[in-house]
Amino acid sequence: MSYIMLFLFGSIAIGLWAKPRSRQARLIALFAVALVLLFYFSPHRM
Amino acid sequence: MKFPYRLFLASVFLALLLSQNGLGKDPFVGLGWYFHADIKSWTGGVPIIVTLLEVCLILVALTWSVRARRYKKTWAFTRGTLWTPLLAFSGLLAVALIYGLAGGGDMTIALWEVRGFLMLGAMYCVAGMMIHEEKHLNQLVWVVLIAALCLAVENIIRWLLYLHGKPADDLAYDHVDSVILSFGLVLCAGLLTFGGTRRQRTFALTAMPIMFFAMEVMKRRAAFAVVFVGLAAFLIFALRLRPRLFWKSVLPFSVVAAIYLALFWHNQSIWGQPARAISSIIAPGQRDASSNLYRTLEKLDIIFNIKSSPFLGLGFGKPFAMVVPLPNLSFWRFWHFTTHNAILWVWMKAGIFTFIAFWWLLGRGAYDGGKAVEARREEWSFVAQLRKTMGRRDGKWDDGSRATGGSSGGLTSRQKRELMRAAVRERATNRTGGVRQRLGFNVPTWERSDDKRSVTAKRSGGVALLVAAICLIPMQVLYSYVDLGLTSERDMLLFGLALGILARANYLLGIEPAPERGRHGRRHPRKQEKTTATSDEDETLAIVRELARNRRRPTTVRIVEDEAASATAARQAATPARRTANPNARRTYAPATRATGAAGASGTNAPTMTRPRPEATGGAQSPREGGDSLNPDETQDRE
């Protein structure tokens, strides 16, 4: 759960603090992939 | 377009207010059942497998489409920024549905499982049809506030009349009430912190304790956990938008909260209930411990099922394997199909790619919402810098041609007025008995005033609703992690609405122009104003239009001392963004908050804007902003 919250709060923080870049939206998609892969390889972190 | 819009608001209101299930003795619950259950189930055999809520939304879409076709250009469905992730998620869900049914899944169960997601997508689309302006956001604020307050009152009445003030079991209240009340609480906090109309704030102040008391009456641990997560997200926005208030209030509040918790940790009186809510999470009692155990065992089952089919999932309509026996919930029809952890359930049922799309949708929603709020903040910063830079003296615009040594940088009064038009917003004032549209300075929502002599834009709860919608994402995720949620139509209606707002936040807040569309019911929509400057047009207006055209790019405004070259130089300063070949070169700028306000000895000043800002002409703002000129004699600066 903590990783999920980190992902969501991180997405909010990027929107609020980071300078606008077109690739940021893609970065969010990459984070989503990374989150799921983390769960896939470490199911105990789910 | 009045009928579909009103029906849409009424549907949202009733869906939030009427509980889907709960204590049978309460007639209000029965009313809710008629609204949320399949029509077939209460008409006795008529094979209509949709609910009244769904009928209302279908009617909204149909009437909108018929009327929109009649008024031609009013056919405007805005996809929003989350369209692609939503399509990907929906497509993968459809694949999982077909896969499940093809593998022998139960169709009725499968349709019930995806019903919540259908509602999510439907509300996202309906929001794109119905919500087009900040005015609509304010009306939605009222709908949510009134529905949440009525729901809270109804739950308290149920507790008093039918439960005689005693704690009830889990099924006495609809579990989704927790999310709706939590959302209402965060919205109230948003209105009080980030501004709203006077009535909205008064209402919020009154409703907050009632909602909180209703949550305490319901005694749902998940509700308090959801509120805490929502407030944590809320504090991020408070830190960004109102840092002074944040540091002034958070530290004293933390100290008071720590003292309160220490004193009331084991207190069972009414004053100790909020502390009990926290203590039960950290040190659960007997009932809480059994609830935790169920979820722990269920998670083991989920992990086993995910490992058995990680890529395609089980498919909807098929039961999951209970390798670890769970406590008996056989009265619940979905016991073998739906897990309480609805987040991991998505992976278990629909596979890893659907799970990725799910997080993509939610993460993108949080990101887009945060970006829109930040764009609005920078816009306010930009306007403040413009005002400070151009200054006013003796009630008139500081004219650089005069020997004032002024900060104006050589722009004439007229040029300054025109430049400031980019920075004003509509304001409705009630003068001489009628409502007149006037322009007001675009200041932060919490600094605006309804006073007749005020020169600010009119008050709005739009930002508060946007912040609450963003906070709803982690709230909804936490709730669904422990207590279903994603399978509830009522819950997904609110969530879909929030995502629909977030996806269109940029033009709802006026940060960028709305897609071309007509106004409600007008046969001949106002034509878009030309954004190309002609030789006859005022030079400064051309600057503003250049800025507006480059709204998607970081733009730097430079006002120079030399009067003769001022307008040309300012225009040149605005245009490099369009001319630069390397897009990265445009991104080297300073944030607006770091721009210097006062003119230096060199006379140059560079208020900067790093985000999109509203158009001065054209788009949705143009009819409003072009409707009245900004008369400096009428707009007395409060400073």
HADDOCK unambig.tbl for C-alpha pairs under 7 A between the chains (distance, minus, plus):
assign (segid A and resid 5 and name CA) (segid B and resid 474 and name CA) 6.77 0.50 0.50
assign (segid A and resid 8 and name CA) (segid B and resid 363 and name CA) 5.78 0.50 0.50
assign (segid A and resid 8 and name CA) (segid B and resid 366 and name CA) 6.73 0.50 0.50
assign (segid A and resid 8 and name CA) (segid B and resid 474 and name CA) 6.51 0.50 0.50
assign (segid A and resid 11 and name CA) (segid B and resid 363 and name CA) 5.74 0.50 0.50
assign (segid A and resid 11 and name CA) (segid B and resid 366 and name CA) 5.78 0.50 0.50
assign (segid A and resid 11 and name CA) (segid B and resid 367 and name CA) 4.84 0.50 0.50
assign (segid A and resid 12 and name CA) (segid B and resid 366 and name CA) 5.12 0.50 0.50
assign (segid A and resid 12 and name CA) (segid B and resid 367 and name CA) 4.95 0.50 0.50
assign (segid A and resid 12 and name CA) (segid B and resid 370 and name CA) 5.19 0.50 0.50
assign (segid A and resid 14 and name CA) (segid B and resid 367 and name CA) 6.62 0.50 0.50
assign (segid A and resid 15 and name CA) (segid B and resid 367 and name CA) 4.74 0.50 0.50
assign (segid A and resid 15 and name CA) (segid B and resid 368 and name CA) 6.44 0.50 0.50
assign (segid A and resid 15 and name CA) (segid B and resid 370 and name CA) 4.43 0.50 0.50
assign (segid A and resid 15 and name CA) (segid B and resid 371 and name CA) 4.14 0.50 0.50
assign (segid A and resid 16 and name CA) (segid B and resid 370 and name CA) 4.98 0.50 0.50
assign (segid A and resid 16 and name CA) (segid B and resid 371 and name CA) 5.46 0.50 0.50
assign (segid A and resid 16 and name CA) (segid B and resid 374 and name CA) 5.24 0.50 0.50
assign (segid A and resid 25 and name CA) (segid B and resid 364 and name CA) 6.74 0.50 0.50
assign (segid A and resid 28 and name CA) (segid B and resid 360 and name CA) 6.70 0.50 0.50
assign (segid A and resid 28 and name CA) (segid B and resid 363 and name CA) 6.16 0.50 0.50
assign (segid A and resid 28 and name CA) (segid B and resid 364 and name CA) 6.27 0.50 0.50
assign (segid A and resid 29 and name CA) (segid B and resid 360 and name CA) 5.10 0.50 0.50
assign (segid A and resid 32 and name CA) (segid B and resid 356 and name CA) 5.81 0.50 0.50
assign (segid A and resid 32 and name CA) (segid B and resid 359 and name CA) 5.33 0.50 0.50
assign (segid A and resid 32 and name CA) (segid B and resid 360 and name CA) 5.48 0.50 0.50
assign (segid A and resid 33 and name CA) (segid B and resid 356 and name CA) 5.73 0.50 0.50
assign (segid A and resid 36 and name CA) (segid B and resid 356 and name CA) 6.33 0.50 0.50
assign (segid A and resid 43 and name CA) (segid B and resid 303 and name CA) 6.93 0.50 0.50
